[in-house]
Amino acid sequence: MTLADFNSILQTTELPVAYRSFPEGDLKNPPPNPPFVCYLETDTNNFSADGIVYARIVRLAVELYTEKKDIEVERKVEKALSSFYWNKSEEYLDDEECYFTLYELEVVLNG
């Protein structure tokens, strides 16, 4: 799997998706309003063999931003992630006035 493949999986949610963050934009291309998804590599948990990285295992964070607690939108993300083992946490971001739901998972990347 590549990050582009993972992006395609997240695109199945039909939500706006970006790696790390959306560009600040301008009047013609403003960033999206919630709900939207951002994802990023947080670190690695590589598998080694013979003193080298045999399998590149990357920890990913999938961040869902919503204006209110939205179970239906969460289920869309969870359906997209159904072929992975993930953990979920949630908090309310006072400064942004939105909910932040975090899905953490590991994937083997080959590109």
C-alpha positions in Angstrom: 0.0 0.0 0.0 1.1 3.6 -0.7 -0.1 6.8 0.9 -1.9 7.5 -2.4 -3.8 4.1 -1.9 -4.7 5.1 1.7 -5.9 8.5 0.4 -8.2 6.7 -2.0 -9.6 4.6 0.8 -10.4 7.8 2.8 -12.0 9.3 -0.4 -14.7 6.6 -0.1 -16.1 8.6 2.8 -17.1 11.3 0.3 -15.7 13.9 2.7 -13.0 16.4 1.8 -9.6 14.7 2.5 -6.1 16.1 2.8 -2.7 15.0 4.0 -1.8 16.9 7.2 -4.0 20.0 6.5 -5.8 21.8 3.8 -4.1 24.9 2.2 -5.1 28.2 3.7 -6.7 29.0 0.4 -8.1 32.3 -0.8 -11.5 33.6 -1.7 -11.7 31.4 -4.7 -10.4 28.2 -2.9 -11.2 28.4 0.8 -10.6 25.4 3.0 -13.6 23.2 3.6 -16.0 23.6 6.5 -16.4 20.5 8.7 -16.9 17.7 8.3 -13.5 16.9 6.8 -10.7 14.4 7.2 -6.9 15.0 7.5 -4.4 12.2 7.8 -0.6 12.1 8.5 2.2 9.8 9.4 3.1 10.1 13.1 6.0 7.6 13.4 7.1 4.1 12.4 7.0 0.6 13.9 9.2 -1.0 11.3 9.9 -4.8 11.1 13.6 -5.6 10.8 15.3 -8.6 9.4 19.1 -9.1 8.9 19.7 -5.7 10.3 17.6 -3.8 7.8 14.1 -2.6 7.5 12.3 -5.6 6.1 8.8 -4.0 6.3 8.1 -0.3 6.6 5.2 -0.1 9.1 3.9 3.4 9.5 1.6 4.7 12.2 -1.1 6.9 10.7 -3.4 9.4 12.4 -6.8 10.0 10.7 -8.4 13.2 12.1 -12.1 13.8 11.6 -13.3 17.3 12.3 -17.1 17.9 12.8 -19.2 20.8 14.0 -21.2 18.5 16.2 -21.0 14.9 17.4 -22.0 13.1 14.2 -22.2 9.3 14.5 -23.2 9.0 10.8 -20.0 10.7 9.7 -17.9 8.7 12.1 -19.4 5.5 10.7 -18.4 6.5 7.2 -14.8 6.9 8.3 -15.0 3.6 10.3 -16.4 1.8 7.2 -13.5 3.1 5.1 -11.1 1.9 7.8 -12.8 -1.5 8.2 -9.9 -3.4 6.8 -7.5 -2.0 9.4 -7.2 -2.4 13.2 -7.7 1.1 14.6 -8.1 2.9 18.0 -10.3 5.9 18.4 -10.4 8.9 20.7 -12.3 12.2 20.8 -12.2 15.7 22.2 -13.8 19.0 21.7 -11.6 21.8 20.4 -12.7 25.0 22.1 -10.6 27.3 19.9 -12.0 25.9 16.7 -15.4 25.1 18.1 -15.5 21.6 16.6 -15.2 18.0 17.5 -11.9 16.2 16.8 -12.1 12.4 16.4 -8.8 10.7 16.1 -8.3 7.2 14.6 -4.8 5.7 15.0 -3.7 2.7 13.0 -0.7 1.1 11.4 -0.2 0.2 7.8 2.6 -1.5 5.8 3.8 1.0 3.2 5.6 -0.1 0.0 5.9 3.3 -1.6 
